[in-house]
Amino acid sequence: MSRRGRWRRDAANNGWGNKGGYKAAKVAKLDEQFEAGAVSSNTWSCSAIFRGVAIYVDGYTSPTADELRRLMQQHGGRFHVYFSRSSTTHIIAVNLAHSKFQALLSHKVVHPQWITDSIAAGKLLSYVPYRLHSAHAHSQKTLNFSTAPFVDQASAGTIPSVACTGQRPVQAECILEKSSTRSSGDLNLDQEPVWA
């Protein structure tokens, strides 16, 4: 048998040859460790509040990811080190980038307080009041360049200067003015900006 054939046969027998190879074997081992830790730890299962709930922690949280892992072990839930679209039921986060938030719109992204409040209440609370909302609309500024007119290259002797109006970035309109008094190589930094 060739080396390649022997390698494929051996890989199929060690758990790395099918279902994604290394990553699948690693995730399976982490799941086994979580189960073994839940069964053998001194902190036996206090309740089954989170039965059927599998969480993935994204970023810094309070309580920490390790503490949330321990709480899920104690209360019948599951903790995923890696996010899985098929088996992760809730994503725990305090803050997400807007692009990541948009990618996870179809998932339940909740604040970690949902877990601690559910334990305090002794039952699984609705995740809806604890949903994480994107802070993009409120705190992140955006630029809108669609209102600026096109400048052709025929006006090589003039330097365009941009003046912005409005207080909020969404309402800002850019006005392009041509200054015929300066040549294209001169730049006057002492001049005040033009506000319309």
PyMOL commands that set and color helices and strands:
alter all, ss='L'
color gray80, all
select helices_A, chain A and resi 3-13+22-40+65-74+98-103+113-121+128-130+136-139
alter helices_A, ss='H'
color red, helices_A
select strands_A, chain A and resi 54-57+78-80+90-92+108-110+159-165+173-179
alter strands_A, ss='S'
color yellow, strands_A
deselect
rebuild
show_as cartoon
